[in-house]
Amino acid sequence: MTASTSATSQFPSVLVTASGSYLPEKILTNDDLSKMMDTSDEWIRQRSGIRQRHIIGDDELTSDMAVNAARNALDMAGLSVDAIDGIIVATTTPDDTFPSTASTVQKKLGAFNAFAFDIQAVCAGFVYALDTADAMIKAGKARKMLIIGAEAFSRILDWTDRGTAVLFGDGAGAVVLEADDNAPDWGILSSVIFTDGRFRDILYVDGGPSRGHVGTVKMSGQDVFKHAVEKLAHCLDAAIEASGKSVSEIDWLVPHQANLRIINMLQKKLNMPDERVVRTVDRHANTSAASIPLAFDEVMRKDMISAGDIVAFEGIGGGLAWGAAIARIGKP
């Protein structure tokens, strides 16, 4: 288990200055799924809160979605691709075994001043990427970075398994991080990440290059639910404590969008009103590493989050891997 906490005065603040997102055009509703398998809109909504999901096009790749989200984020930030020093793509569904999807994104963007690499922590990938980028910027390795979560989860689903196929969707979200030497108590205030490989068998894909086949998602839903509630509550507490803030100072919860019941339980723990908890799971389903930045960009685009607001991010996925981050958004 590792944790990174807020910067001291010798390090720059790592500001979250912009966001972007992309959703594929095709929408698959619960009613559509009921024609493909033994399920119903009522059954899916009752268990997850999901009513639809977006599905990547036949001619689209994970990198294409990532590039679209990144361009939107750069536009919001008012930055050219030449200003970016580093790109991290959090994904479980890369274009290729190698090279990294991030290097493909770099090429498609023309961001040739940037190093680029992938992070694979499934649904916790965006938080892991934030944690990594925060450390790299504070260490002086970069000043401006693109952090992208992008997933084509529909490519690794068993469409005869209603226990998994109804839960996931495709999409991409991105944020821009910028170093600022004169903005104490702004930007990423804390991040904590955890892993416990003993729980691998409750959420995994039964394939990979060394196994000789791609495989599909396998999940023990009840076990995942139990661990998610327990571990997300714990890591949120740890991140809030590390940030030096109190629960009452958190303005927004932008959670991983996996299950409405889990989100509601975390909301109750933080004692936050409905209007301060971002929910997109009904329309996006679980987009894994993309779900947090997708949800974040939605409220950013609606000008719901103001500069100076303190946001809590959290996510858990296969590994098990989980984590949380606290950030004061925007520039002072």
C-alpha positions as CSV (number, residue, x, y, z in Angstrom):
1,M,0.0,0.0,0.0
2,T,1.2,3.5,-0.8
3,A,0.0,7.0,-0.3
4,S,1.0,10.4,-1.5
5,T,0.0,13.5,0.4
6,S,-0.2,17.2,-0.2
7,A,2.8,19.1,-1.2
8,T,5.0,21.1,1.2
9,S,6.2,24.6,0.3
10,Q,9.3,23.4,-1.7
11,F,7.1,21.7,-4.3
12,P,4.8,23.3,-6.8
13,S,1.1,22.9,-6.5
14,V,-0.4,20.7,-9.2
15,L,-3.5,22.4,-10.4
16,V,-6.5,20.7,-12.1
17,T,-7.2,23.4,-14.7
18,A,-9.4,21.8,-17.4
19,S,-11.3,18.7,-18.4
20,G,-12.6,17.0,-21.6
21,S,-14.6,14.0,-22.5
22,Y,-15.9,11.9,-25.4
23,L,-18.7,9.4,-25.7
24,P,-19.3,7.2,-28.8
25,E,-22.3,7.9,-30.9
26,K,-24.0,4.5,-30.4
27,I,-26.3,4.1,-27.4
28,L,-27.4,0.7,-26.1
29,T,-30.4,0.9,-23.8
30,N,-31.6,-1.6,-21.3
31,D,-34.5,-2.4,-23.6
32,D,-32.0,-3.1,-26.3
33,L,-30.2,-5.5,-24.0
34,S,-33.5,-7.3,-23.1
35,K,-33.7,-8.4,-26.7
36,M,-30.2,-9.9,-26.5
37,M,-30.3,-11.7,-23.2
38,D,-32.6,-12.7,-20.3
39,T,-32.8,-9.3,-18.6
40,S,-35.1,-6.2,-18.4
41,D,-34.9,-2.5,-17.8
42,E,-36.4,-2.9,-14.3
43,W,-33.9,-5.7,-13.4
44,I,-30.9,-3.6,-14.5
45,R,-32.0,-0.3,-12.9
46,Q,-32.9,-2.0,-9.6
47,R,-29.4,-3.5,-9.2
48,S,-27.2,-0.8,-10.7
49,G,-29.2,2.4,-11.6
50,I,-28.1,2.1,-15.2
51,R,-30.5,2.7,-18.0
52,Q,-28.1,3.0,-21.0
53,R,-24.5,3.0,-22.1
54,H,-22.4,4.1,-25.1
55,I,-20.7,1.6,-27.3
56,I,-17.6,2.2,-29.3
57,G,-18.0,2.2,-33.1
58,D,-16.6,-0.7,-35.2
59,D,-14.1,1.7,-36.8
60,E,-13.1,3.4,-33.5
61,L,-10.2,2.6,-31.1
62,T,-9.5,3.4,-27.5
63,S,-6.9,5.9,-28.6
64,D,-9.5,7.7,-30.8
65,M,-11.7,8.3,-27.9
66,A,-8.8,9.4,-25.8
67,V,-7.7,11.9,-28.4
68,N,-11.1,13.5,-28.6
69,A,-11.3,13.9,-24.8
70,A,-7.8,15.3,-24.7
71,R,-8.5,17.9,-27.4
72,N,-11.6,19.0,-25.5
73,A,-9.5,19.4,-22.4
74,L,-6.7,21.3,-24.1
75,D,-9.3,23.7,-25.7
76,M,-10.8,24.4,-22.2
77,A,-7.3,25.0,-20.8
78,G,-6.3,27.2,-23.8
79,L,-3.2,25.2,-24.3
80,S,-1.5,23.9,-27.5
81,V,-0.3,20.4,-27.7
82,D,3.3,21.7,-27.7
83,A,2.8,22.9,-24.1
84,I,2.2,19.4,-22.8
85,D,5.2,17.7,-21.2
86,G,3.6,14.3,-20.4
87,I,0.7,12.1,-21.2
88,I,-0.7,9.3,-19.0
89,V,-3.5,7.1,-20.3
90,A,-5.3,4.9,-17.8
91,T,-6.8,2.0,-19.7
92,T,-7.6,-1.7,-19.4
93,T,-8.5,-1.9,-23.1
94,P,-5.4,-0.6,-25.1
95,D,-5.3,-0.5,-28.9
96,D,-2.4,-2.9,-28.9
97,T,-0.4,-5.1,-26.5
98,F,2.3,-2.6,-27.4
99,P,3.1,0.2,-28.0
100,S,1.2,2.0,-25.2
101,T,-2.0,3.6,-26.1
102,A,-0.5,6.8,-24.7
103,S,2.2,6.8,-27.4
104,T,-0.5,6.4,-30.0
105,V,-2.4,9.3,-28.5
106,Q,0.8,11.4,-28.5
107,K,1.2,10.7,-32.3
108,K,-2.4,11.5,-33.1
109,L,-2.3,14.7,-31.1
110,G,1.1,15.7,-32.4
111,A,2.3,16.2,-28.9
112,F,5.9,15.3,-29.6
113,N,7.3,17.3,-26.6
114,A,5.6,14.9,-24.2
115,F,6.7,11.6,-22.8
116,A,3.8,9.1,-22.8
117,F,2.9,5.9,-21.0
118,D,-0.1,3.8,-19.9
119,I,-1.3,2.9,-16.4
120,Q,-3.4,-0.2,-15.9
121,A,-5.4,-0.2,-12.6
122,V,-8.8,-0.9,-14.2
123,C,-11.6,1.3,-12.6
124,A,-9.1,2.9,-10.2
125,G,-6.8,3.8,-13.1
126,F,-7.7,7.5,-13.2
127,V,-6.9,8.0,-9.5
128,Y,-3.6,6.1,-10.0
129,A,-2.8,8.3,-13.0
130,L,-3.5,11.4,-10.9
131,D,-1.3,10.2,-8.1
132,T,1.5,9.4,-10.5
133,A,1.3,12.7,-12.4
134,D,1.1,14.6,-9.1
135,A,4.4,13.0,-8.0
136,M,6.1,13.5,-11.3
137,I,5.2,17.2,-11.5
138,K,6.3,17.8,-7.9
139,A,9.6,16.0,-8.7
140,G,10.2,18.4,-11.6
141,K,9.7,15.9,-14.4
142,A,7.0,17.9,-16.1
143,R,5.1,21.2,-15.7
144,K,1.9,20.4,-17.8
145,M,0.4,17.0,-18.2
146,L,-2.6,15.3,-19.8
147,I,-4.3,12.6,-17.8
148,I,-6.7,10.5,-19.7
149,G,-9.0,7.6,-18.8
150,A,-10.2,5.7,-21.9
151,E,-12.0,2.4,-22.2
152,A,-13.6,0.2,-24.8
153,F,-15.0,-2.3,-22.3
154,S,-17.6,-3.6,-24.7
155,R,-14.7,-5.4,-26.5
156,I,-14.1,-7.6,-23.5
157,L,-17.6,-8.4,-22.4
158,D,-19.4,-11.7,-22.7
159,W,-22.7,-10.5,-24.2
160,T,-24.5,-13.7,-23.0
161,D,-23.7,-12.9,-19.3
162,R,-26.2,-10.5,-17.9
163,G,-24.2,-10.3,-14.6
164,T,-21.5,-8.3,-16.4
165,A,-22.6,-7.2,-19.9
166,V,-25.3,-4.9,-18.6
167,L,-22.9,-3.0,-16.3
168,F,-20.3,-1.5,-18.6
169,G,-19.9,1.1,-21.3
170,D,-17.3,2.9,-23.4
171,G,-15.9,6.4,-23.4
172,A,-13.0,8.7,-22.4
173,G,-12.3,11.6,-20.1
174,A,-9.3,13.8,-19.6
175,V,-7.9,16.5,-17.3
176,V,-5.1,19.0,-17.7
177,L,-2.7,19.3,-14.8
178,E,-0.4,22.4,-14.5
179,A,2.4,23.2,-12.0
180,D,2.1,26.5,-10.1
181,D,4.8,27.7,-7.8
182,N,2.7,30.3,-6.0
183,A,-0.6,28.6,-5.2
184,P,-0.5,27.0,-1.8
185,D,-3.6,25.0,-0.8
186,W,-4.7,24.7,-4.5
187,G,-4.6,21.7,-6.9
188,I,-4.2,18.1,-5.8
189,L,-4.1,18.3,-2.0
190,S,-3.8,14.5,-1.4
191,S,-4.0,11.2,-3.1
192,V,-4.0,7.6,-1.7
193,I,-3.7,4.4,-3.6
194,F,-4.1,0.8,-2.4
195,T,-3.8,-2.7,-3.9
196,D,-4.7,-6.2,-2.6
197,G,-4.0,-9.0,-5.1
198,R,-5.6,-11.6,-2.9
199,F,-9.0,-10.5,-4.3
200,R,-8.1,-11.0,-7.9
201,D,-10.6,-13.7,-8.5
202,I,-13.7,-11.6,-7.7
203,L,-13.1,-9.3,-10.7
204,Y,-10.9,-10.2,-13.6
205,V,-10.6,-11.0,-17.3
206,D,-9.9,-14.6,-18.0
207,G,-7.3,-13.9,-20.7
208,G,-4.3,-12.0,-21.9
209,P,-1.2,-12.3,-24.1
210,S,0.6,-14.9,-22.0
211,R,-2.6,-17.0,-21.7
212,G,-3.0,-17.0,-25.5
213,H,-6.5,-15.5,-25.8
214,V,-8.2,-12.2,-25.0
215,G,-10.8,-13.3,-22.5
216,T,-13.9,-11.6,-21.1
217,V,-14.9,-10.0,-17.8
218,K,-15.7,-12.3,-14.9
219,M,-17.1,-10.9,-11.7
220,S,-18.6,-12.0,-8.3
221,G,-21.0,-9.1,-8.0
222,Q,-21.9,-9.4,-4.3
223,D,-18.2,-9.7,-3.3
224,V,-17.2,-6.7,-5.3
225,F,-20.1,-4.7,-3.8
226,K,-19.0,-5.5,-0.3
227,H,-15.4,-4.6,-0.9
228,A,-16.2,-1.5,-2.8
229,V,-18.3,0.0,0.1
230,E,-15.7,-0.9,2.7
231,K,-12.6,0.1,0.8
232,L,-13.9,3.3,-0.8
233,A,-15.1,4.6,2.6
234,H,-11.7,3.9,4.1
235,C,-9.7,5.5,1.3
236,L,-11.9,8.6,1.3
237,D,-11.2,9.0,5.0
238,A,-7.5,8.6,4.4
239,A,-7.4,11.1,1.5
240,I,-9.4,13.7,3.4
241,E,-7.2,13.3,6.4
242,A,-4.0,13.6,4.3
243,S,-5.4,16.7,2.6
244,G,-5.7,18.6,5.9
245,K,-9.3,19.2,5.2
246,S,-12.4,18.1,7.0
247,V,-15.4,16.2,5.6
248,S,-17.5,19.4,5.9
249,E,-15.1,21.2,3.6
250,I,-15.6,18.9,0.6
251,D,-17.8,20.7,-1.9
252,W,-18.2,17.9,-4.4
253,L,-18.0,14.1,-4.6
254,V,-17.1,12.8,-8.1
255,P,-17.2,9.0,-7.6
256,H,-16.4,6.1,-9.9
257,Q,-19.7,5.5,-11.7
258,A,-20.1,1.7,-11.1
259,N,-23.3,1.3,-9.1
260,L,-25.9,3.8,-7.9
261,R,-26.2,2.0,-4.5
262,I,-22.5,2.4,-3.8
263,I,-22.6,6.1,-4.7
264,N,-25.5,6.6,-2.4
265,M,-23.8,4.9,0.5
266,L,-20.7,7.1,0.1
267,Q,-22.9,10.2,-0.1
268,K,-24.5,9.2,3.2
269,K,-21.1,8.7,4.8
270,L,-20.0,12.2,3.7
271,N,-23.4,13.7,4.6
272,M,-23.5,15.5,1.2
273,P,-26.6,16.8,-0.4
274,D,-27.8,15.3,-3.7
275,E,-26.8,18.3,-5.7
276,R,-23.2,18.0,-4.7
277,V,-22.8,14.3,-5.7
278,V,-22.1,13.8,-9.4
279,R,-24.1,10.9,-10.9
280,T,-23.7,9.8,-14.5
281,V,-23.9,6.0,-14.1
282,D,-27.5,6.0,-15.4
283,R,-26.4,7.3,-18.8
284,H,-22.8,6.1,-19.0
285,A,-22.8,2.8,-17.1
286,N,-19.4,1.8,-15.7
287,T,-16.7,3.1,-18.1
288,S,-13.9,1.9,-15.8
289,A,-10.9,4.3,-15.9
290,A,-13.0,6.8,-17.9
291,S,-15.9,7.1,-15.5
292,I,-14.5,9.7,-13.1
293,P,-13.1,12.2,-15.7
294,L,-16.3,11.7,-17.8
295,A,-18.5,12.6,-14.7
296,F,-16.1,15.5,-13.8
297,D,-16.2,17.0,-17.2
298,E,-20.0,16.9,-17.3
299,V,-20.3,19.2,-14.3
300,M,-17.3,21.3,-15.4
301,R,-19.0,22.0,-18.8
302,K,-22.2,23.0,-17.0
303,D,-20.2,25.5,-14.8
304,M,-21.4,23.7,-11.7
305,I,-17.9,23.5,-10.2
306,S,-16.4,26.9,-9.4
307,A,-12.7,27.8,-9.1
308,G,-11.7,27.0,-5.5
309,D,-14.2,24.2,-5.0
310,I,-12.8,21.1,-3.2
311,V,-13.6,17.9,-5.0
312,A,-13.2,14.3,-3.8
313,F,-12.5,11.6,-6.4
314,E,-12.6,7.9,-5.7
315,G,-12.5,4.5,-7.5
316,I,-12.1,0.8,-7.1
317,G,-11.5,-1.9,-9.7
318,G,-9.9,-5.3,-10.4
319,G,-6.7,-6.1,-8.6
320,L,-8.3,-5.2,-6.3
321,A,-7.0,-1.7,-6.8
322,W,-8.6,1.4,-5.2
323,G,-7.8,5.0,-4.3
324,A,-9.0,8.5,-3.7
325,A,-7.8,12.1,-4.3
326,I,-8.8,15.5,-3.0
327,A,-8.2,18.6,-5.2
328,R,-9.1,22.3,-5.1
329,I,-10.1,22.9,-8.7
330,G,-8.9,25.6,-11.0
331,K,-6.5,28.5,-10.6
332,P,-6.4,31.1,-7.8
